[in-house]
Amino acid sequence: MNLLITPLSIQSTAAFVSLLGAMLVVGVVLFLVITSSDYEDKASAKAKVYRMRDKYFIGLALTILIVLITSLGMLPYPKFQKTADMDVTVVAMQWSWKMGQGTIPADQDLVAYDGKNEITLPANKLINFKVTSADVNHNFAVYNSKGTLITQTQAMPKYYNNLQYLFTEKGDYEVICLEYCGLPHAYMVAKIHIE
Amino acid sequence: MIQVDIAEKQQHKKLFVTWSITFLILFPVLITLGFLMRAKQGQLIDISMNKFYSFMTLHGLGMAGVLFSIAIASLYYLIGTRYARLSIKTGYFAYYFIVIGVVGLVIGTLIGEFGAGWYMLYPLPFKGAYWTEWSIGMSFFSILILGVAWLIQCLHILIELSRNYGGFKNMIGWQYFSKNSPVKELPSIVLISTISLLASVFAVLAGAVMDILFLMQYFEPSLELDPLMMKNIIFFFGHTIVNATMYLGIAWLYALLPEFTKRDWKVTKLVVIAWNCTFFFILFAYFHHLYMDFVQPMSLQYIGQFASYFSSIPATAVTMFGVIGQFYRSKTRWSMVPTMFLLGVAGWAIGGFAAVVDSTITINKVLHNTLWVPAHFHTYMLMGIVLIIFAFLYYISANENTDNDIKPGLSFWVFMGGSYGFLLMFYLGGLYSIPRRFSDYAGIDTSAVRETGTTLAQIAAFSVLILLIALLSMYVKLIKRLFHSLKTITV
């Protein structure tokens, strides 16, 4: 096992924040167990706890507002997307990926679409992946060579999800299906080479 | 509070002990399926993909269904013996219906190998290509049977409570905001049960719509449904039912914890506001399951993150601080029930925190459908609601007398250790981008993902084995005490 791989900062941040939260909970549990041998009149004990709660409430409400304001400004949705340098069509089909440069007509027969399970794309160009499915729900997830998930979107029949990504590092990337799509789901992979 | 005679209480208790034994049998069986899945992912055993995904489907549907069922059964007992007269016949009718539904699901998944997963995204059930045709219809019929039984129980409890507590508006606490003082004091369990059961009714109705649409598709294959609409219905049903299970448990936590701490826990205006808000957050937070569907209207994505974040305010500032207020310097004796209540709320907090982190759209972009997802929901299920359910079983086994409650033994602490060891592997899996719902990792070319996923699964399987053995060793005493409590009923 290679636990020395360095996940992207987003995963690390999520894990670090969650660890802090878990430590806080464990701290509160230990505090309650330690102080439980003492006795205090319920009115005075509750008054102390509720004073603390008021501060906690203000702190939590402010934290939520700050995190909401900062995190809702850079979403992966169409409103936040720019004009891409290149379109790439991605058709998911049980249990392979068909990828090709350019867009396809709306009435294209997706089963007959002649895409490849491997594609070479340029570095430092904003790529717009137009992702859809010919059968069931799949998930187009891109992993870098270190094994870190860098971006993803669902591949849904009848819909196109536009996923934009700027590859700044050259190398081999792996596409892995992240939506359960039938028995060989774990084997539905593809390659993206960035040059 | 209502007065029930000893004969009526005996009948309620028999029904509940029947439920308890059924739960205590099904629960470790479903854990075993989880063990087999992690062992397969860790290449410790070899089972076919068909088996793996049918196990996964039964494990998910079974756990969600069994935990929801035992949560309602627990409330049925507590409410039926203390707050409103509930029909024993209705209770048994629901029990047998649920048993039929469970048997149908077991046949559909283990014999018919239906393996579309517990949240089955349209049109996968019909395009899985490997499971038998009949198992699709059988599974949907079974889910429909479960839904009917749940709906009957929820509505029956709501209607009877409404008779006793002056109507629905009073039950959700609005009387606390009228000029006159409340007509009748509202026990916290009635307020929280009402909110949770009402959310459950919405969820079950959505599940019924989903199920009927699936059945229509089953009988008329040319029918074409909209995949995005179906996804919304499915996640509304699944998310809400799982959340409602937790809140049903919190309802009896509010009622029973004060018996151990000797501190009352009454309904106040703040508690009413918190639980009314919670109702809306339960219903709208499900949108966070669809963040990676970029075609979903953006306003709904915003609502998903807002509702998920703000749901933490009533949960922590009111309920969890309420728990702190109950325990702080209370000289509580750390017997099984209060210990499980405290650790159950802690598990809910830890899992909930990890869930809120994942409900941030920019973070979800790299955590969605990795092992981070089962990490957080297994935390608040296994270390949250399961502990709160077991607290209730121990409470009943102690004959509802706090002095009879036993102390947690070695088996319990080994169970806790095994459970958190198992959960940690899921969290590390999320951190290292390991996909969820994979029968194995051999197909992944990137060695870091393949090898890390396999090793974490091996440690997880070992941890599940430990928690399972510890759990079963706790059973012997618990089951004996449950049966004994039947003979020593007091009013």
Interface residues (C-beta under 8 A of the other chain):
Chain A: M1 N2 L3 I5 P7 L8 I10 Q11 S12 T13 A14 A15 V17 S18 G21 A22 V25 V26 V28 V29 L32 V33 T35 S36 S37 D38 Y39 E40 K42 A45 K46 K48 V49 Y50 M52 R53 Y56 F57 L60 A61 I64 V67 L68 S71 L72 M74 L75 P76 Y77 P78 K79 Q94 D135 V136 N137 N139 A141 Y143 S145 K146 G147 T148 L149 I150 T151 Q152 T153 Q154 M156 P157 K158 Y159 Y160 N161 N162 L163 E174 I176 L178 E179 Y180 C181 G182 L183 P184 H185 A186 Y187 M188 V189 K191
Chain B: M49 N50 Y53 G115 G117 L121 Y122 P123 L124 K127 G128 A129 Y130 D226 P227 L228 K231 K262 R263 D264 M292 D293 F294 V295 M298 Q301 Y302 Q305 F306 Y309 F310 S312 I313 T316 A317 F321 I324 G325 F327 Y328 R329 S330 K331 T332 W334 L342 L343 A346 A349 I350 F353 A354 V357 D358 T360 I361 T362 I363 K365 V366 L367 H368 N369 T370 W372 Y427 L428 G430 L431 Y432 S433 P435 R436 R437 F438 S439 D440 Y441 A442 G443 I444 D445 T446 S447 A448 V449 E451 T452 T454 T455 L456
